[in-house]
Structure formats: structure tokens, C-alpha cells
């Protein structure tokens, strides 16, 4: 029941392409599940990258030199 939106969107895309909609519904279901599984990992990576970037900028501002690593 959680992936109904993905199924509906996939079915509509498949119907627009001339299919029955069943294959599109299955693809939409799987893609929505994959997005839900991967999105926390992507958000965590982006936050970590941002913190590291800002820490490097702060280090450069305080010392006036670039960090080695």
C-alpha cells in the first residue's frame, strides 16, 4: 500500500507508451522502493560532505593555509 503512487505513475507512463500498464506499475513499484532505500544514504553522504567542506573552509580561514589531506 505504501508504493501505490509509484505504481500509478508507472502504469500511466506505460499506458502512454502503448502498454497495458501492468509492467509500468511493477517498474514504478520497484523504483519507488529503491528510491526509499537509497535516499537516506544519499542524504547522509551529502550532509557529511557539507560538514567536511565547511570544516576545511574554517581551517583555511583560521590558519591561512590548505590542509594536507
N, CA, C and O atoms as a MOPAC input file, in Angstrom:
PM7 MOZYME 1SCF
protein

 N      0.81900 1    -1.19000 1     0.00000 1
 C      0.00000 1     0.00000 1     0.00000 1
 C      0.86800 1     1.26000 1     0.00000 1
 O      0.41400 1     2.31900 1    -0.43400 1
 N      2.10200 1     1.15900 1     0.47800 1
 C      2.96500 1     2.32800 1     0.54600 1
 C      3.43900 1     2.78900 1    -0.82800 1
 O      3.72100 1     3.97300 1    -1.01300 1
 N      3.52900 1     1.89200 1    -1.77800 1
 C      4.08800 1     2.22500 1    -3.09000 1
 C      3.01400 1     2.45400 1    -4.14900 1
 O      3.28200 1     2.30100 1    -5.34000 1
 N      1.81500 1     2.81300 1    -3.73700 1
 C      0.71300 1     2.99300 1    -4.68000 1
 C      1.00300 1     4.13800 1    -5.64300 1
 O      0.69200 1     4.03600 1    -6.82900 1
 N      1.58700 1     5.21300 1    -5.15700 1
 C      1.87000 1     6.35400 1    -6.02800 1
 C      2.84000 1     5.95900 1    -7.13500 1
 O      2.62600 1     6.31200 1    -8.29500 1
 N      3.90000 1     5.23500 1    -6.79800 1
 C      4.84700 1     4.77200 1    -7.81000 1
 C      4.18800 1     3.85100 1    -8.81400 1
 O      4.47700 1     3.91400 1   -10.00800 1
 N      3.29900 1     2.99100 1    -8.32800 1
 C      2.59600 1     2.08100 1    -9.23200 1
 C      1.69000 1     2.84800 1   -10.18800 1
 O      1.63600 1     2.53900 1   -11.37900 1
 N      0.98300 1     3.84100 1    -9.67300 1
 C      0.07800 1     4.61300 1   -10.52200 1
 C      0.84700 1     5.41900 1   -11.57400 1
 O      0.44000 1     5.47400 1   -12.73500 1
 N      1.93200 1     6.03000 1   -11.17700 1
 C      2.72800 1     6.80800 1   -12.12600 1
 C      3.33000 1     5.88400 1   -13.18200 1
 O      3.28600 1     6.19200 1   -14.37300 1
 N      3.88900 1     4.76200 1   -12.75500 1
 C      4.46900 1     3.81100 1   -13.70600 1
 C      3.44800 1     3.25500 1   -14.67100 1
 O      3.73000 1     3.11800 1   -15.86200 1
 N      2.26500 1     2.93200 1   -14.17700 1
 C      1.20600 1     2.40300 1   -15.04500 1
 C      0.77700 1     3.44500 1   -16.07300 1
 O      0.54400 1     3.11100 1   -17.23400 1
 N      0.67300 1     4.69400 1   -15.65600 1
 C      0.26000 1     5.75600 1   -16.59100 1
 C      1.31900 1     5.98000 1   -17.66400 1
 O      0.98700 1     6.16400 1   -18.83500 1
 N      2.58100 1     5.96500 1   -17.27600 1
 C      3.64900 1     6.11200 1   -18.26600 1
 C      3.61600 1     4.95500 1   -19.25200 1
 O      3.77300 1     5.15500 1   -20.45700 1
 N      3.41100 1     3.74000 1   -18.74000 1
 C      3.37500 1     2.56300 1   -19.61000 1
 C      2.18300 1     2.63100 1   -20.56400 1
 O      2.30900 1     2.26000 1   -21.73100 1
 N      1.04000 1     3.09600 1   -20.08900 1
 C     -0.13900 1     3.22900 1   -20.96400 1
 C      0.09100 1     4.27700 1   -22.04100 1
 O     -0.33600 1     4.10400 1   -23.18200 1
 N      0.76700 1     5.36800 1   -21.68000 1
 C      1.06600 1     6.40200 1   -22.67800 1
 C      1.97500 1     5.86900 1   -23.77100 1
 O      1.91400 1     6.33300 1   -24.91000 1
 N      2.82200 1     4.89300 1   -23.43300 1
 C      3.73400 1     4.30400 1   -24.41100 1
 C      3.09000 1     3.15800 1   -25.18000 1
 O      3.73500 1     2.55000 1   -26.03400 1
 N      1.83600 1     2.85600 1   -24.89000 1
 C      1.11600 1     1.82900 1   -25.63300 1
 C      1.05900 1     0.48400 1   -24.94800 1
 O      0.59400 1    -0.48100 1   -25.55300 1
 N      1.50900 1     0.37900 1   -23.72000 1
 C      1.48400 1    -0.88800 1   -22.99700 1
 C      0.20700 1    -1.05200 1   -22.21100 1
 O     -0.66600 1    -0.18500 1   -22.23200 1
 N      0.10200 1    -2.17400 1   -21.51300 1
 C     -1.10200 1    -2.46500 1   -20.73700 1
 C     -1.12000 1    -1.73000 1   -19.40700 1
 O     -2.18300 1    -1.55400 1   -18.81200 1
 N      0.03300 1    -1.30200 1   -18.93800 1
 C      0.10200 1    -0.61200 1   -17.65200 1
 C      0.60600 1    -1.49700 1   -16.53800 1
 O      1.08200 1    -0.99600 1   -15.51900 1
 N      0.51000 1    -2.81900 1   -16.70900 1
 C      0.94500 1    -3.73200 1   -15.65700 1
 C      2.46000 1    -3.70100 1   -15.47600 1
 O      2.95400 1    -3.66400 1   -14.34900 1
 N      3.18700 1    -3.71700 1   -16.57400 1
 C      4.65500 1    -3.65200 1   -16.48900 1
 C      5.12600 1    -2.34000 1   -15.89000 1
 O      6.07000 1    -2.31400 1   -15.10000 1
 N      4.47600 1    -1.26200 1   -16.26200 1
 C      4.81600 1     0.04800 1   -15.71600 1
 C      4.52000 1     0.14100 1   -14.23000 1
 O      5.26400 1     0.76400 1   -13.47300 1
 N      3.42100 1    -0.49000 1   -13.81800 1
 C      3.08600 1    -0.49300 1   -12.39600 1
 C      4.14200 1    -1.24100 1   -11.59400 1
 O      4.54100 1    -0.80700 1   -10.51400 1
 N      4.58700 1    -2.36600 1   -12.13300 1
 C      5.63600 1    -3.13100 1   -11.45300 1
 C      6.93800 1    -2.33600 1   -11.40600 1
 O      7.59700 1    -2.29500 1   -10.36700 1
 N      7.31500 1    -1.70700 1   -12.51200 1
 C      8.52700 1    -0.88800 1   -12.53600 1
 C      8.41300 1     0.27500 1   -11.54800 1
 O      9.36300 1     0.56200 1   -10.82000 1
 N      7.27200 1     0.93700 1   -11.51800 1
 C      7.06000 1     2.04400 1   -10.58400 1
 C      7.16400 1     1.60000 1    -9.14200 1
 O      7.71800 1     2.30900 1    -8.30100 1
 N      6.62900 1     0.42000 1    -8.85800 1
 C      6.69600 1    -0.14000 1    -7.50700 1
 C      8.14700 1    -0.38500 1    -7.11200 1
 O      8.56300 1    -0.01700 1    -6.01300 1
 N      8.91300 1    -1.00100 1    -7.99800 1
 C     10.31000 1    -1.31500 1    -7.69600 1
 C     11.16500 1    -0.05900 1    -7.59600 1
 O     12.02400 1     0.03700 1    -6.72000 1
 N     10.94000 1     0.90000 1    -8.48000 1
 C     11.73300 1     2.12600 1    -8.46200 1
 C     11.45400 1     2.93500 1    -7.20300 1
 O     12.37500 1     3.47900 1    -6.59400 1
 N     10.19300 1     3.01600 1    -6.81500 1
 C      9.87100 1     3.76200 1    -5.60400 1
 C     10.50200 1     3.10600 1    -4.38200 1
 O     10.98600 1     3.80000 1    -3.48800 1
 N     10.50100 1     1.77900 1    -4.33500 1
 C     11.15900 1     1.07200 1    -3.22900 1
 C     12.65600 1     1.31700 1    -3.20400 1
 O     13.25000 1     1.48000 1    -2.13900 1
 N     13.26700 1     1.34300 1    -4.39100 1
 C     14.70500 1     1.60900 1    -4.46400 1
 C     15.02200 1     3.03400 1    -4.02300 1
 O     16.01200 1     3.26700 1    -3.33000 1
 N     14.19200 1     3.97400 1    -4.42100 1
 C     14.41800 1     5.36500 1    -4.01900 1
 C     14.30900 1     5.50000 1    -2.50700 1
 O     15.10300 1     6.20600 1    -1.88400 1
 N     13.33900 1     4.83100 1    -1.92200 1
 C     13.18700 1     4.88900 1    -0.46300 1
 C     14.36800 1     4.25100 1     0.26400 1
 O     14.71600 1     4.67000 1     1.36800 1
 N     14.98100 1     3.25200 1    -0.34200 1
 C     16.12000 1     2.58400 1     0.29000 1
 C     17.40200 1     3.39900 1     0.14600 1
 O     18.22800 1     3.41400 1     1.05800 1
 N     17.57700 1     4.07400 1    -0.98500 1
 C     18.83000 1     4.76400 1    -1.28200 1
 C     18.84000 1     6.20200 1    -0.75400 1
 O     19.90800 1     6.72600 1    -0.43800 1
 N     17.69700 1     6.83800 1    -0.65300 1
 C     17.66400 1     8.25000 1    -0.29200 1
 C     18.29400 1     8.55500 1     1.07500 1
 O     18.97700 1     9.57400 1     1.17500 1
 N     18.12000 1     7.75500 1     2.13000 1
 C     18.81300 1     8.07200 1     3.38400 1
 C     20.33500 1     8.03200 1     3.24900 1
 O     21.03800 1     8.81500 1     3.88800 1
 N     20.83700 1     7.13100 1     2.42800 1
 C     22.27900 1     7.03200 1     2.21600 1
 C     22.78100 1     8.28500 1     1.49900 1
 O     23.82400 1     8.83200 1     1.85700 1
 N     22.04600 1     8.73500 1     0.49800 1
 C     22.43700 1     9.92500 1    -0.26100 1
 C     22.40000 1    11.16700 1     0.61800 1
 O     23.30500 1    11.99900 1     0.55200 1
 N     21.36900 1    11.30000 1     1.43700 1
 C     21.25800 1    12.46000 1     2.32500 1
 C     22.39200 1    12.45700 1     3.34700 1
 O     22.97500 1    13.50400 1     3.62600 1
 N     22.70700 1    11.29700 1     3.90400 1
 C     23.80600 1    11.20000 1     4.86800 1
 C     25.13200 1    11.58300 1     4.22000 1
 O     25.92700 1    12.31000 1     4.81600 1
 N     25.37400 1    11.10300 1     3.01100 1
 C     26.59600 1    11.44800 1     2.29300 1
 C     26.67000 1    12.95400 1     2.05000 1
 O     27.71600 1    13.56500 1     2.26600 1
 N     25.56400 1    13.55500 1     1.60200 1
 C     25.55000 1    14.98400 1     1.30500 1
 C     25.81000 1    15.81800 1     2.55700 1
 O     26.54600 1    16.80300 1     2.50500 1
 N     25.21100 1    15.43000 1     3.67600 1
 C     25.45600 1    16.16000 1     4.92200 1
 C     26.90700 1    16.02700 1     5.36500 1
 O     27.52000 1    17.00600 1     5.79000 1
 N     27.45500 1    14.82500 1     5.26900 1
 C     28.85300 1    14.61300 1     5.63500 1
 C     29.79200 1    15.42100 1     4.75600 1
 O     30.76100 1    16.00000 1     5.24600 1
 N     29.51000 1    15.46200 1     3.46200 1
 C     30.33600 1    16.23400 1     2.54400 1
 C     30.26200 1    17.71800 1     2.89600 1
 O     31.27900 1    18.41100 1     2.88500 1
 N     29.06800 1    18.20000 1     3.20400 1
 C     28.90500 1    19.61200 1     3.55200 1
 C     29.64700 1    19.98400 1     4.81900 1
 O     30.27400 1    21.04100 1     4.88500 1
 N     29.58300 1    19.12500 1     5.82300 1
 C     30.29900 1    19.38100 1     7.07800 1
 C     31.80000 1    19.40000 1     6.82500 1
 O     32.50300 1    20.27300 1     7.33300 1
 N     32.29500 1    18.44700 1     6.04500 1
 C     33.73200 1    18.39700 1     5.73700 1
 C     34.15800 1    19.63100 1     4.94800 1
 O     35.22100 1    20.19600 1     5.20500 1
 N     33.34200 1    20.04600 1     3.99800 1
 C     33.65200 1    21.23300 1     3.20100 1
 C     33.74100 1    22.47400 1     4.08600 1
 O     34.68300 1    23.25900 1     3.97400 1
 N     32.75500 1    22.64500 1     4.96700 1
 C     32.75300 1    23.82400 1     5.83500 1
 C     33.90200 1    23.77400 1     6.84400 1
 O     34.47900 1    24.81300 1     7.16800 1
 N     34.24000 1    22.58900 1     7.34200 1
 C     35.36200 1    22.46100 1     8.27200 1
 C     36.66900 1    22.82900 1     7.57100 1
 O     37.53100 1    23.48300 1     8.15800 1
 N     36.80800 1    22.40900 1     6.32600 1
 C     38.01900 1    22.74300 1     5.56500 1
 C     38.09400 1    24.26200 1     5.32900 1
 O     39.16000 1    24.86500 1     5.45400 1
 N     36.96800 1    24.85700 1     4.99100 1
 C     36.94200 1    26.31300 1     4.79700 1
 C     37.29600 1    27.04500 1     6.09600 1
 O     38.03900 1    28.02600 1     6.06500 1
 N     36.77900 1    26.58600 1     7.22200 1
 C     37.07600 1    27.21200 1     8.50800 1
 C     38.56700 1    27.07500 1     8.83200 1
 O     39.18700 1    28.01700 1     9.32600 1
 N     39.12700 1    25.91800 1     8.55700 1
 C     40.55400 1    25.70200 1     8.79500 1
 C     41.39200 1    26.65000 1     7.94400 1
 O     42.36200 1    27.24000 1     8.42100 1
 N     41.00700 1    26.78700 1     6.68300 1
 C     41.72600 1    27.70400 1     5.79600 1
 C     41.60600 1    29.15000 1     6.26500 1
 O     42.56700 1    29.91400 1     6.16900 1
 N     40.44400 1    29.52900 1     6.76800 1
 C     40.23600 1    30.90000 1     7.23100 1
 C     41.05500 1    31.19900 1     8.47700 1
 O     41.56400 1    32.30900 1     8.63400 1
 N     41.18700 1    30.21000 1     9.37400 1
 C     41.90300 1    30.42000 1    10.62200 1
 C     43.41400 1    30.39000 1    10.39800 1
 O     44.12600 1    31.25700 1    10.90500 1
 N     43.90400 1    29.42500 1     9.66000 1
 C     45.35000 1    29.25100 1     9.52100 1
 C     45.91600 1    29.92400 1     8.27300 1
 O     47.10700 1    30.23200 1     8.23700 1
 N     45.11400 1    30.15300 1     7.27200 1
 C     45.59400 1    30.76500 1     6.05200 1
 C     46.26600 1    29.78500 1     5.10300 1
 O     46.83900 1    30.20200 1     4.09600 1
 N     46.20800 1    28.51200 1     5.39800 1
 C     46.80200 1    27.50600 1     4.52300 1
 C     45.83700 1    26.37000 1     4.28900 1
 O     44.89000 1    26.17900 1     5.05200 1
 N     46.07600 1    25.61800 1     3.23700 1
 C     45.21300 1    24.48300 1     2.91700 1
 C     45.63100 1    23.26700 1     3.73100 1
 O     46.82300 1    23.04400 1     3.93800 1
 N     44.66800 1    22.47900 1     4.19500 1
 C     45.02700 1    21.23500 1     4.88500 1
 C     45.65400 1    20.24200 1     3.91900 1
 O     45.37200 1    20.27700 1     2.72100 1
 N     46.49200 1    19.37000 1     4.42400 1
 C     47.21300 1    18.43400 1     3.56400 1
 C     46.32600 1    17.31400 1     3.02300 1
 O     46.48100 1    16.92700 1     1.86500 1
 N     45.41900 1    16.79000 1     3.81200 1
 C     44.61500 1    15.64600 1     3.36800 1
 C     43.33000 1    16.07600 1     2.88900 1
 O     42.51800 1    15.24900 1     2.47400 1

